Structure formats: structure tokens, C-alpha cells
Amino acid sequence: MSINQNQNAGSAPILHASKYGITPPISLSESSPEELRATESLIRALREAGQFESEEESRQREVVLGQLDKLVQEFVYKASLKKKYPEKVARECTGKIFTFGSYRLGVHGAGADIDTLCVVPAHVTREDFFDIMLGLLKERDDVEDLTPVPEAFVPVIKMEFSNVPIDLTFAALQLPKIPQDLELLDTNLLRNLDEAAIRSVNGSRVTDEVLRLVPDVKNFRLALRCIKQWAKKRAIYSNAMGFLGGIAWAMLVARVCQLYPNAASGSIVAKFFLIMCKWKWPQPVMLKPIEDGPLHVRVWNPRIYPQDKAHRMPIITPAYPSMCATHNVYQSALTIMTSEFKRGAEITNDIIAGKAEWNKLFEEQDFYALYKYYIQVTATSTDAETQHKIHGLVESTLRHFIMKLETIEQITLAHPNICSIEKSFKCDEADEEKKIRSGVFPEDGKESEDGKTTVYASQFYIGLVVDTTSGESGSQRLDISWPIQEYVRQVKKAEWWSEDTVLTIDFKRAHKLPSYVQSSTNIASKKSGRSSGKKKRQKPKGKLDEQKGGTKAEYLSTVTTAKKGNALEGSKDGTPKRKVDDAGLQNDVSAGDKNQSRAGGADELLDRSAAKKTQTISLSSTSDREEPDVALKSSARLQTKARTRPQQRGSGIKLRLAGTQ
């Protein structure tokens, strides 16, 4: 279907209707002079923030990819010989590497990793990949921090290749050899692949589809760089923690580009926040209609699959088989992101009007000044490799703990800090080691260098909004024993868990937080989770409106939510109380995607949840009340046991009572 040029006389028509997405664009107008000036200032702000790599670093990435390609050819050759292929035939069985993610999208910054897919012939197996390919990488002096993760949802080998971070995934296609001109958009290439291989291949296919579906790639890339920088600074850039990962943010920006195909990047960013803060979740975001294909594989469909119907913030990948890229999002994460969308809309409105600078949008979130109550999760071991595993395990499963916390009636919001605190300590005395194991680090937080035993520690924090008026008869007792016990049970299922691995969960009030969290920030390196800078933490105050910058107010004072239901702010129907600046926006947000049969029932779900009794979250309402009695165990007998035997040998678990230290 072509778009009638008479819809907007004088505007440059877009030739490919598919680039509009599933609905006509809201506007074909060009950007105003104010929006063009905002775009120019955005480029300057991103350059100052180091979001563009140097030419030298760009050339280094190309060199590394060339070396990696040679290794892949050697890997396929050796794997073919292992399968008794003749020498000459083995040499002809070539492979190929594909890039995807931020590097393929063209939005990677300095020091970013490269997502890479290794595609090989059918006779080469995933076991060969984690044996032969891993062995070839181990032989190289320029490869460091080599970490195979075969059990991951998408099996991967992580490494630093000549100081360039690489995530290398694997897929064996049903082909005798891989042509160097092979493209992965052909759906038939997915035939007879297992689910892990399909997920691996789809990483590249989805990235290419996103680029194909945006009207102007250059404007898309600049807008996406801005959104990525904002999401990282505001600590909502983490798929593992229940927020959004890179490809999900890319698809949201791409959808806005489809709705405003001729807008400059600065304007696209402003429209992004305006649309997202008003979007009626769980209505899905899609770049094109969902397609059926030749495979007997599951495609996202909430009318058929209850799991798909339960997705709170569905963003659907455009490549077959379509999947939800945001299945990890839980209620609190949606509430937090919606609040951030609203903040972004207000700031970008001021930026376009010349009343604010882009740096205001990129201000870091002061996580440890947001809440009155926190949960501290500390994982420790005496082996560096084991600690790397437990850090990844806790990081990838913490959202399950949070979803269990959300079932507690008095907890109205649970907010994880996506940046963990990583430490190592050398201990001489058993008591010193015991303190570290229990999550009590030296007050200055400095890593020690002398001692007999090295203890490695990863510490995570979850901010809580607690409504002490909830519960039966307004009970002041907050019992979080069940979520803790269930989470501990889940974590202990890891095959490598041992007596040396200890998990400690503690309840903290804000004024009891250790001082070393002041030096932790929201931006952490992907490899280690360490903070990249220092930011002073302001002492939390009792009233929400006393917080500078309105950070607490943004999250809490105006948040209205139905318990276990919709979490959008403002009006009773779950949409924010904000005027629509564009004439056609409301139609697109509320009804534009209703023509998708696969999304049927989404609006009905939203209406039902919004119709439930709502409850206003406000920490200030609890500050003048009696402190809640917090139970980390479910009975008095077990609480006594936890006090007298804080560590049970063989379990590696410590459950502590708030206020006992």
C-alpha cells in the first residue's frame, strides 16, 4: 500500500510503505528550526559523553573481526577433520561470521562489545564450538577473560580479543558449507534448527530487519544513541534485571521513526518520550505485522499462549519467528520506566523550547537516595571463577526474587539497582571473613591486599516502597520470608553450588546503608559490573517533595497503581494526565495497533486492570508512622535459629534479621 502524497502536501514522500510500520505515520512534516537546533546540540552532547568511537578504535574492531573470521575458518576445518572429512573437502567447508546488536546497528560507543554470530555447516556441532573453537581461542595471547557460557538462553563465548570485548554465539545451518555471500533473511535457513540455534540466528535477522524497516537510518541511529545513553544513566538498561536491553530500545525508537518518518533525530527523541509515556501497555509495539512461516515453532500470540498474554510490556521482534523481546519485564520495572518516560517527555519538551540542555536528560539516577528501605543481597566465594558464575547467576535471577516480593501486600514497588558492587578482600581472621560473608564490608569499602584467605563478593541492592497501612488490620509486620526462601531455593539449584558459596540477604533502612555505596554509580562495565565513577549520595529525606530534582516524586508521589494490575501513572484508565501535543498521537497510541489480530484482548486486559481499586504509593506517608517489624523468616522458631546459627554448614545460606547487627 502506498501513502497518498496529498496527505501532507509539500512533504517528501516515503517510497516504501513497509517503513511506516503497521499504521500510517502520524506526521510527514519536516522538523522545525527549533528541532533542528536541538538535533545539532544533541550531537555535541553525545560527543562530549564519549558516545562516538575514534577512527583508530573503529579500525581496531575491523582488524579483530578479520582475525576472528580466520579463526572460524580454522575451527570449521578442524571440526570437519574430526568428522573424518578428507583434507581437501575439510578446507572447502567454510564458515562465516555476522555481527548484530549495537555494532551492526551502528550505534556502538567507545569500549562497547561486538555481538558476533559464528555460522557453520551442518556437520559442525555446538559441542565442537565449545571444544575446538574454545581451544583455538585459549591458544592466543591476545585473547583474555575467556568465558564460555554453554548453558545460557543463547549459548555464548565471551572474551576480550585484542582489548575488544566480543560475545560470540553459534549456529549450524543445514548446509554443507557456508557461502561468503550468504544472507540470513531467508526464513528457509531456519529449517531443522533447534531452538537455541534459531535464537542465535535471529539475533542477526532481527537487527537487519530493524534497519530495513526504518525510514531514515541516519536519523534512527542518532536518536537511538541518545536513548541508549539516557537509559544507561537512568539505570534502566538491563534485560536481565527486568528492564529493556539494547534490541528492545532499538525497536521502540524504530517505531517512533516510522510514525514521524521525516523528523530530525532531536524531534524523534522528544516524540519517543511523549508516545512511550502514554502507551497503553500491554498493547504490543510492532514494526510490522506478525508473519507465519514454514517452521513448526512458536510465534508470539497472546490469544493462544497464556504466557504471551501475561507479558506486561510486549515489544515484538520483526523477524520470523516473532518473539517478545521484553518477557522479563515485571510490574515494578514497568512502573519505573513509565515514570522515566514522563520525566524524559518533560525535559525534551524544554530542550526543544530552548529552556534546557541535553545533559539534564542524561543526569544519573541517585538510586541510594530514592528509598527509605532496601534489601541487600550479597554473594561470596573464595574462588574467582566461582564468583564470576555466582555474580551472573544472581544478576540473571534477581528479577524472580523481585516478582515474589511484589506479591507481598505491603510492598508496592521493588526497584533493583542494575549496578552491583564488586569487591575482593584478603582476610587473616575467621571473624573478618565471617563479616564479609554476611555482607558487612569495611566501612571505607576498600579492597584489602594482605591476608591468608581471599573472599570475592558481589553485592546487589533493591529499593522498596513499603505501605504500612496495607495488610490485615493495618499490620505493621512485613514478612518477606517466603520470597527469600523461594529465591534461595532457586539459586541453590546451580550444579556448582558448594559450601564455599554463600548468599546473604538482609533488610536495610536507608540511614543504615554502608558509606561505600556513595561511590557506586549506575553505569557499570558489562564485564565486571564495577562502577565507572563516583557520585556523592545525598542523605535520604523523609518527605518526597524535599528531594532535589524531583526524583522521588517522579517514582512515587504521583504513581497510582492497581495492586497486581496496571502501573501507568495519572488517570483512572491507566494513562498519564498529560496533554497530547500531536493531533494524531492519541489515535495511534490507543488504537493504532488494534488491527493486529495477534494482539487481540490486550486492551480488554488493560481496561479490566485499570478498573480495579487503585492505591497511591507515597513513601512520605510512611515516614511519620511506626517502623514496620520486618521478618526474614516465617516463624519465631526459625527466627531464633537464624540468630543462633547464622550460617548452616552445607547450605551456604544466611538469612538475617533486620536490626540484629
Sequence and secondary structure as in RCSB ss.txt:
>XXXX:A:sequence
MSINQNQNAGSAPILHASKYGITPPISLSESSPEELRATESLIRALREAGQFESEEESRQREVVLGQLDKLVQEF
VYKASLKKKYPEKVARECTGKIFTFGSYRLGVHGAGADIDTLCVVPAHVTREDFFDIMLGLLKERDDVEDLTPVP
EAFVPVIKMEFSNVPIDLTFAALQLPKIPQDLELLDTNLLRNLDEAAIRSVNGSRVTDEVLRLVPDVKNFRLALR
CIKQWAKKRAIYSNAMGFLGGIAWAMLVARVCQLYPNAASGSIVAKFFLIMCKWKWPQPVMLKPIEDGPLHVRVW
NPRIYPQDKAHRMPIITPAYPSMCATHNVYQSALTIMTSEFKRGAEITNDIIAGKAEWNKLFEEQDFYALYKYYI
QVTATSTDAETQHKIHGLVESTLRHFIMKLETIEQITLAHPNICSIEKSFKCDEADEEKKIRSGVFPEDGKESED
GKTTVYASQFYIGLVVDTTSGESGSQRLDISWPIQEYVRQVKKAEWWSEDTVLTIDFKRAHKLPSYVQSSTNIAS
KKSGRSSGKKKRQKPKGKLDEQKGGTKAEYLSTVTTAKKGNALEGSKDGTPKRKVDDAGLQNDVSAGDKNQSRAG
GADELLDRSAAKKTQTISLSSTSDREEPDVALKSSARLQTKARTRPQQRGSGIKLRLAGTQ
>XXXX:A:secstr
    GGGGTTS   S GGGGTTS  S      HHHHHHHHHHHHHHHHTT S  HHHHHHHHHHHHHHHHHHHHH
HHHHHHHTT  HHHHHH   EEEEEHHHHHT   TT  EEEEEEE TTS HHHIIIIIHHHHHT TTEEEEEEET
TSSS EEEEEETTEEEEEEEEE SSSS  TT  S  GGGGTT  HHHHHHHHHHHHHHHHHHH S HHHHHHHHH
HHHHHHHHTT B TTTTSB HHHHHHHHHHHHHHSTT  HHHHHHHHHHHHTT  TTS EESS     SS     
 TTT HHHHT SS EE SSSS  BTTTT  HHHHHHHHHHHHHHHHHHHHHHTTSS HHHHT    GGGT SEEE
EEEEEES HHHHHHHHHHHHHHHHHHHHHHTTSTTEEEEEE SS EEEEEEESSHHHHHHHHTT   TT      
 SEEEEEEEEEEEEEE TT SGGG  EEE HHHHHHHHHHHTTSTT  TT EEEEEEEEGGGS GGGGG  S B 
TTT  B S        SSGGGSGGGHHIIIIIT EEETTS    SSTTSS S   SSTTHHHHHHHTTTT GGGT
THHHHHHHHHHS EEE  THHHHTS   EEESSSSHHHHHHHHH SS TTT EEE  TT  
